[in-house]
Amino acid sequence: MQDHIHERIGFREIDEHGNAVPAVSPHVPEQPDPARKRSSINPFIIALWVLDAALIIFGLWALSEAAAAMAGPTQFNTSPQLSFMLMSYTPYVLLGGVLLTAALLFWHAVQWQKKRP
């Protein structure tokens, strides 16, 4: 004779983090945990690397355009107003690109160290 009330009774334990461990039943074997597939690619970090590359490429392009405008008139020169704007914002764009690169490399170093014991 089976007693359904007592079949559901099991022990509940708490792990070291305070999370409840699934109940242990003597009649039901434990199911093995499915293999956790951990994605190693973070789309937000990829987007930040793309943004970083765009900032550095744009900063170098703006620097070369502004320097070409100061060198003298050529056929492909931009307007003086655009050259002034490029020269005004270029240092900050390049600084932002360098700081973003440093932050991303620091993040990668922290993630790499977390995987090592």
Phi, psi and omega in degrees: 000135181257140178249108185292333181291315183281341177292330181278348181284131178209177179265139175248129179243161178240131180281183185293344179263001179088006179275141180287135176270141181304149182296145179258123178245135181288344184264342183243121178292151180289138177278134177292144179293135176295146180298125181282119178266111183259123179287128181270356181251121178261118184295333179289324178290322176299316179297322178292324176294321178295316177299320179297315178297319180295319179297316182291318179296315178296320180296318178292322177296315181296322178295318180291322178294317180292322178292324178293325179291326179283338183288333180144172183288134174226179184288328185256019181295149175272174180292158179298325180294317179293322178297320178296316179296318179297317181290331180286320186265345184300315180300323181287325177293316179294320177296318177298319178296318180292318179293322177294321176298315179297319180295319179293320177295322176296318179299316179297322179295319178295317179295322179294319182289331177294329181284340179265143180289000000 
